[in-house]
């Protein structure tokens, strides 16, 4: 058996799938495309998470587009966090061009154009489905981790949540929790100390500053009602295709705190609400997190631990998470170790640091008798990538340099009119367009303070009236005593008798 035949056999055996699978493309060996050695990823392994990495311009976005199309075709919904704003074209059919046809002839996959059902979502004031969550839904632990609080400060947050629960005061938005913090350090200080213990004003001051920092990144738009319902991510259209939910994040690229806040809250909500799926034939939802380095770069140690925990646990709920970044070293090792599918596009070796990163990246892939991985990483063309996945048995598949298939949908962004057309037809846009501001902790505490102030004012008025009445009585008594004293004095009596004597002589 020749080297080529041996390679084809190893690829076909390694990527054999009894159940449904998606086809990424065909393997490359010594510069040749082997159409008989197709790279197939079993659907049942796609909840084992993954990584899509590579330098700018190497084809990562098109790879995500291909994966999303294939998942949607199998009725699997997708959630895509689109920071660069170049993913929306999946809603429209692509255009068959000669270079695409030639590519598909090489990889032995028929090419056809298609569009996919899309929902456009937003964390900010961009047009689309507004995504919101309440402070209460975060809970004290996750909210503390988002703010990067120490144990003492996190304890105060727990007291705040407990106080609000005990007094049936909903914490919906940031102004609610800010109001509670002000209240427990001022008007309600004695009430809190009596029931929950003493709270340092320096601690509440630090918490308040961190909330304001989060608020300045636009989180005031995210916290509130109505809250987004996780079931709305799991929709299938009338043709059996899963919805591709695109969160447009182009206007919050410089607000990683808001991005990580949303991501963690969403994943935590999905984990809490979704039932255990066990060993299912396909995932319930696949999440793509673009520019993942923005999360990990700004995350504290505690936050990284939270992300790693969620990644470990959420796959049992049938959820796959895929991180997209330029350099795989951007992803912490604890998270990287959890990723089953790895698609590595070309890396650039301009500096010594780049070359070191390439060596580290090569070490993260299975060894191969057919490739020098570190050299191959710098020579891959656009739309080519190193691929390794998990087989249906859970074992790593052979490393394969792969020519990837082209997207069936448009490889460009939607126009503003096309975006408006999608939003105008969306049921979710209508559902979440209304901003609800029902009575919550902010309003209830304001009323409580107003009532207390009114009672104090009334007490002060009553006290002043009593004082005035007392002072008035004391003044009247003093005048009477003064008159009596004058009338009974010897001088007054002698004067009176003298006047009477003169009158009698006359």
C-alpha positions in Angstrom: 0.0 0.0 0.0 1.4 3.4 -1.0 1.8 6.3 1.4 -1.2 8.0 -0.2 -3.4 5.0 0.1 -2.4 4.4 3.7 -3.2 8.0 4.5 -6.6 7.8 2.9 -7.4 4.7 4.8 -6.4 6.2 8.1 -8.5 9.3 7.5 -11.6 7.3 6.4 -11.3 4.9 9.4 -10.6 7.8 11.8 -13.5 9.9 10.6 -16.0 7.1 10.2 -19.4 7.9 11.6 -22.4 5.5 12.0 -24.8 8.3 12.8 -25.4 11.7 11.1 -22.3 13.9 10.5 -21.4 17.2 8.9 -18.8 17.2 6.1 -16.2 20.0 6.5 -14.1 19.2 3.4 -11.5 16.8 2.2 -8.0 16.0 3.4 -4.8 17.4 1.9 -1.5 15.5 1.5 1.7 16.9 0.0 -0.3 19.7 -1.7 -2.9 17.4 -3.3 -6.6 17.4 -2.4 -7.9 13.9 -1.7 -11.6 13.9 -2.5 -11.9 10.3 -1.3 -10.7 11.3 2.2 -13.6 13.5 3.5 -13.5 15.0 7.0 -16.7 14.2 8.7 -17.7 15.4 12.2 -20.3 13.3 14.0 -23.3 15.3 15.2 -23.3 13.5 18.6 -19.8 14.8 19.4 -20.6 18.5 18.7 -21.6 19.2 22.3 -17.9 18.5 23.2 -17.0 22.1 22.3 -14.4 23.4 20.0 -11.8 26.0 18.9 -11.5 27.8 15.6 -8.3 29.7 15.4 -6.0 31.4 12.8 -4.6 34.7 11.7 -6.7 37.5 10.2 -7.7 36.8 6.7 -7.2 33.0 6.8 -10.9 32.1 6.6 -12.2 31.7 10.1 -15.5 33.5 9.4 -16.3 31.3 6.4 -15.5 28.2 8.5 -18.0 29.4 11.2 -20.5 30.1 8.4 -20.1 26.6 7.0 -20.5 25.0 10.4 -23.6 27.1 11.2 -25.2 26.2 7.8 -24.6 22.5 8.3 -26.0 22.6 11.9 -29.0 24.6 10.7 -29.6 22.1 7.9 -29.9 19.3 10.5 -32.4 21.3 12.6 -29.8 22.4 15.2 -30.2 26.1 16.3 -27.1 28.2 16.4 -26.2 31.2 18.6 -23.4 33.4 17.1 -21.8 36.3 18.9 -20.8 38.4 16.0 -18.3 41.2 17.1 -17.0 42.2 13.7 -20.5 42.2 12.0 -19.5 40.1 9.0 -21.8 37.1 9.6 -25.2 38.3 8.7 -25.0 37.2 5.1 -26.1 33.7 6.1 -29.7 34.9 5.8 -29.4 35.2 2.0 -28.5 32.8 -0.7 -24.9 32.8 -1.9 -23.7 33.1 -5.5 -22.1 30.3 -7.4 -18.8 31.4 -8.9 -16.1 29.5 -10.8 -13.6 29.3 -8.0 -16.2 27.9 -5.7 -17.3 25.3 -8.2 -13.6 24.3 -8.8 -13.0 23.9 -5.0 -16.1 21.7 -4.6 -15.1 19.5 -7.5 -11.7 18.9 -5.8 -13.2 18.0 -2.5 -15.9 15.9 -4.2 -18.9 17.7 -2.6 -21.7 19.0 -4.7 -22.3 22.8 -4.3 -25.6 24.4 -4.0 -26.7 27.8 -2.8 -29.1 28.3 0.1 -30.3 30.7 2.8 -31.0 30.1 6.4 -33.5 31.4 9.0 -31.9 34.2 11.0 -32.7 36.3 14.0 -30.7 39.5 14.6 -30.2 40.3 18.2 -28.6 43.2 20.2 -27.3 44.0 23.6 -27.5 47.8 22.9 -29.7 50.1 20.9 -29.0 48.5 17.6 -32.1 47.3 15.7 -33.0 43.7 16.5 -34.2 41.5 19.3 -33.3 43.2 22.5 -31.6 40.9 25.0 -32.1 41.7 28.7 -31.7 40.1 32.0 -32.6 41.1 35.6 -30.1 41.5 38.4 -32.1 39.0 40.4 -31.7 36.4 37.6 -27.9 36.7 37.9 -28.0 35.8 41.6 -25.5 37.1 44.2 -22.7 34.7 43.3 -22.5 35.4 39.5 -23.2 39.1 40.1 -20.2 39.2 42.5 -18.0 37.4 40.1 -18.9 39.8 37.3 -17.9 42.7 39.5 -14.7 40.9 40.6 -15.5 41.3 44.3 -13.5 39.8 47.2 -15.1 37.5 49.8 -16.2 40.4 52.1 -17.7 42.4 49.3 -19.4 39.3 47.9 -20.9 38.7 51.3 -22.5 42.2 51.3 -24.0 41.4 47.9 -25.5 38.2 49.4 -27.0 40.3 52.2 -28.5 42.7 49.7 -30.1 39.9 47.8 -31.4 38.3 51.0 -32.8 41.6 52.3 -34.6 42.2 49.0 -36.0 38.7 49.0 -37.2 39.0 52.6 -38.9 42.2 51.8 -40.2 41.2 48.4 -38.4 43.9 46.5 -37.4 42.8 43.0 -33.9 43.7 41.8 -34.5 44.3 38.1 -31.9 46.8 36.9 -28.8 48.5 38.2 -30.6 51.5 39.7 -32.4 49.0 42.0 -29.2 47.6 43.5 -27.6 51.0 43.6 -30.6 52.3 45.6 -30.4 49.4 48.0 -26.7 50.0 48.6 -27.4 53.7 49.4 -30.3 52.7 51.6 -28.4 50.2 53.8 -25.6 52.7 54.4 -27.9 55.7 55.2 -31.6 55.6 56.0 -31.8 51.8 56.6 -28.5 51.4 58.4 -30.1 50.6 61.8 -32.6 48.2 60.2 -29.9 46.3 58.4 -27.6 46.1 61.4 -30.4 44.7 63.6 -31.4 41.9 61.2 -28.2 41.2 59.1 -25.2 42.6 60.9 -23.1 45.7 60.5 -21.9 46.6 57.0 -18.9 48.8 56.4 -19.5 51.9 54.3 -16.1 51.5 52.7 -17.2 48.1 51.4 -20.5 49.4 50.0 -18.6 52.3 48.4 -16.2 49.9 46.6 -19.2 47.8 45.3 -21.0 51.0 44.2 -17.9 52.1 42.2 -17.6 48.8 40.4 -21.3 48.8 39.5 -20.9 52.3 38.1 -17.9 51.0 36.0 -20.1 48.3 34.6 -22.9 50.8 34.0 -20.5 53.0 32.0 -19.9 50.1 29.6 -23.6 50.1 28.7 -24.8 47.4 31.2 -27.7 49.7 32.1 -29.2 48.8 28.7 -28.8 45.1 29.4 -30.2 44.8 32.9 -33.9 45.1 33.0 -37.2 43.6 31.7 -38.5 41.9 29.8 -35.9 39.1 30.3 -34.9 37.0 27.3 -36.4 33.5 27.4 -33.9 30.7 26.5 -36.6 28.7 24.6 -36.5 31.4 22.0 -33.0 30.3 21.0 -34.2 26.8 20.2 -36.6 27.5 17.3 -36.9 25.5 14.1 -38.5 27.1 11.0 -41.2 25.6 8.8 -38.6 23.9 6.6 -37.0 22.1 9.5 -33.9 24.3 9.6 -32.6 25.5 13.0 -32.6 29.3 13.5 -29.2 31.1 13.4 -29.4 33.7 16.2 -26.8 36.4 15.5 -26.0 38.8 18.3 -24.6 41.9 16.7 -21.8 43.2 18.9 -20.1 45.7 16.6 -20.8 48.6 18.9 -19.5 47.0 22.1 -16.1 45.8 20.9 -14.5 48.2 23.4 -16.7 47.0 26.3 -15.4 43.5 27.2 -17.0 43.7 30.6 -20.5 43.9 29.1 -19.7 41.2 26.6 -18.4 38.8 29.3 -21.3 39.7 31.6 -23.8 38.8 29.0 -22.0 35.6 27.9 -21.8 34.2 31.4 -25.3 35.1 32.3 -26.6 33.5 29.2 -24.6 30.3 29.6 -25.6 30.1 33.3 -29.3 30.5 32.3 -29.1 27.9 29.6 -27.4 25.5 32.0 -30.0 26.1 34.8 -33.0 25.7 32.5 -32.0 23.0 30.1 -32.7 19.4 31.2 -29.9 16.8 31.2 -29.6 15.1 27.7 -27.0 12.5 28.3 -25.6 10.8 25.2 -27.9 12.4 22.6 -27.6 11.9 18.8 -27.1 15.7 18.3 -26.7 18.9 20.3 -29.7 21.1 21.3 -27.8 24.3 20.6 -24.3 25.3 19.4 -22.8 28.6 20.6 -20.0 30.4 18.7 -18.1 33.1 20.6 -16.2 35.3 18.2 -13.0 37.2 19.3 -12.9 35.0 22.4 -9.6 36.7 23.5 -11.6 39.8 24.5 -13.3 37.7 27.3 -10.2 35.9 28.6 -8.0 39.0 28.4 -10.1 41.0 30.8 -11.3 38.2 33.0 -10.2 37.8 36.6 -9.1 34.5 38.0 -12.5 33.9 39.6 -14.2 34.7 36.3 -12.0 32.3 34.4 -12.8 29.6 36.9 -16.5 30.3 36.4 -16.1 30.0 32.6 -14.2 26.8 32.9 -16.8 25.3 35.2 -19.6 26.2 32.8 -17.7 24.7 29.8 -17.2 21.5 31.7 -20.8 21.1 32.9 -23.0 22.5 30.1 -22.2 19.8 27.5 -24.3 17.4 29.5 -27.3 19.7 28.6 -26.6 19.2 24.9 -24.9 22.6 24.4 -21.7 22.9 22.4 -19.5 26.0 22.8 -17.0 27.1 20.2 -14.4 29.7 20.8 -13.0 31.8 17.8 -9.8 33.6 18.2 -6.6 34.4 16.3 -4.1 32.5 18.5 -5.2 29.3 20.4 -2.9 30.5 23.2 -5.5 33.2 23.9 -7.7 30.5 25.4 -6.7 29.4 29.0 -5.3 25.9 29.2 -8.1 24.8 31.5 -10.7 25.7 28.8 -8.5 24.5 25.9 -8.3 21.0 27.5 -12.2 20.7 27.3 -12.4 21.3 23.5 -13.0 18.3 21.3 -13.0 19.8 17.8 -10.1 22.0 16.8 -9.9 23.8 13.4 -6.6 25.6 13.0 -6.2 28.0 10.1 -2.8 29.4 9.2 -0.6 31.4 11.7 1.9 34.1 10.8 5.6 33.9 12.0 6.8 37.5 11.9 8.5 37.6 15.3 10.2 35.3 17.8 7.1 35.3 19.9 5.1 34.2 16.9 7.4 31.3 16.3 7.2 30.3 19.9 3.3 30.4 19.7 3.4 28.2 16.6 5.5 25.6 18.4 3.1 25.6 21.3 0.1 25.4 19.0 1.7 22.4 17.2 2.2 20.6 20.5 -1.6 20.8 21.2 -2.4 18.7 18.2 -2.0 14.9 17.7 1.3 13.8 16.3 1.2 12.8 12.6 3.4 10.6 10.4 2.3 12.7 7.4 2.8 16.3 8.5 5.4 18.5 10.1 2.7 20.4 12.0 4.7 23.5 13.0 5.8 24.0 9.3 2.3 23.3 8.0 0.8 25.9 10.3 2.5 28.7 8.4 1.9 27.3 4.9 -1.9 26.7 4.9 -3.8 28.6 2.3 -7.0 30.6 2.7 -9.9 28.2 3.4 -7.5 25.5 4.5 -7.1 24.3 8.1 -5.7 21.6 10.3 -8.6 19.6 11.8 -8.8 17.1 14.6 -12.1 16.1 16.3 -13.5 13.4 18.5 -14.9 10.2 17.0 -18.2 8.7 18.1 -16.2 6.6 20.5 -14.7 9.7 22.1 -11.2 9.2 20.7 -9.2 11.9 18.8 -9.3 11.6 15.1 -6.2 11.7 12.9 -4.8 15.2 12.3 -5.9 16.3 8.8 -4.9 19.3 6.7 -8.2 20.1 5.1 -9.5 22.0 2.1 -12.8 23.3 3.5 -16.1 23.6 1.7 -17.5 27.0 0.8 -20.5 28.5 2.4 -23.9 28.1 0.6 -25.1 31.5 1.8 -23.8 35.0 1.0 -20.2 35.6 1.9 -20.9 39.3 2.8 -22.9 41.4 5.2 -26.5 42.3 4.8 -27.5 45.8 3.7 -29.5 48.1 6.1 -32.7 47.5 4.1 -32.2 43.7 4.3 -31.6 44.0 8.1 -34.8 46.0 8.4 -36.7 43.4 6.4 -35.6 40.6 8.7 -36.5 42.6 11.8 -39.9 43.7 10.5 -40.9 40.0 10.0 -39.5 38.9 13.3 -41.9 37.8 16.0 -39.1 38.1 18.6 -38.4 41.8 17.8 -42.0 42.6 18.6 -42.0 40.4 21.7 -38.9 42.0 23.3 -39.3 45.6 21.9 -41.2 46.9 25.0 -39.1 48.1 27.9 -41.0 47.3 31.1 -40.2 49.3 34.2 -42.5 47.8 36.9 -42.3 48.7 40.6 -39.1 47.3 42.0 -36.5 47.9 44.8 -35.8 51.5 43.6 -39.4 52.6 43.7 -40.3 50.7 46.8 -37.4 52.1 48.8 -38.2 55.6 47.6 -41.7 55.1 48.9 -40.4 53.7 52.2 -38.0 56.6 52.6 -40.8 59.1 51.7 -43.1 57.6 54.3 -40.4 57.6 56.9 -39.6 61.2 56.2 -43.3 62.1 56.4 -43.6 60.4 59.7 -40.5 62.1 61.0 -41.8 65.5 59.8 -45.2 64.9 61.4 -43.5 63.9 64.7 -41.4 67.1 64.5 -44.5 69.2 63.9 -46.3 67.6 66.8 -43.3 68.1 69.0 -43.0 71.7 67.9 -46.7 72.3 68.6 -46.4 70.9 72.1 -43.4 72.9 72.8 -45.1 76.1 71.5 -48.2 75.3 73.7 -46.0 74.7 76.7 -44.1 77.9 76.1 -47.4 79.8 75.7 -48.8 78.5 79.0 -45.6 79.3 80.7 -45.7 82.9 79.4 -49.4 83.4 80.5 -48.6 82.1 84.0 -45.6 84.4 84.3 -47.7 87.5 83.4 -50.4 86.6 85.9 -47.8 86.0 88.6 -46.2 89.4 87.8 -49.6 91.2 88.0 -50.5 89.6 91.4 -47.0 90.4 92.7 -47.5 94.1 91.7 -51.0 94.2 93.2 -49.9 92.7 96.5 -46.7 94.7 96.9 -46.4 97.3 99.9 -45.5 100.1 97.5 -48.7 99.5 95.4 -50.9 99.3 98.6 -49.5 102.6 100.1 -50.0 104.3 96.7 -53.5 103.2 96.5 -54.4 104.3 100.1 -52.8 107.7 99.5 -55.0 108.2 96.4 -58.1 107.2 98.4 -57.3 109.6 101.3 -57.0 112.5 98.9 -60.4 111.7 97.4 -62.1 111.4 100.8 -60.8 114.9 102.0 -62.5 116.4 99.0 
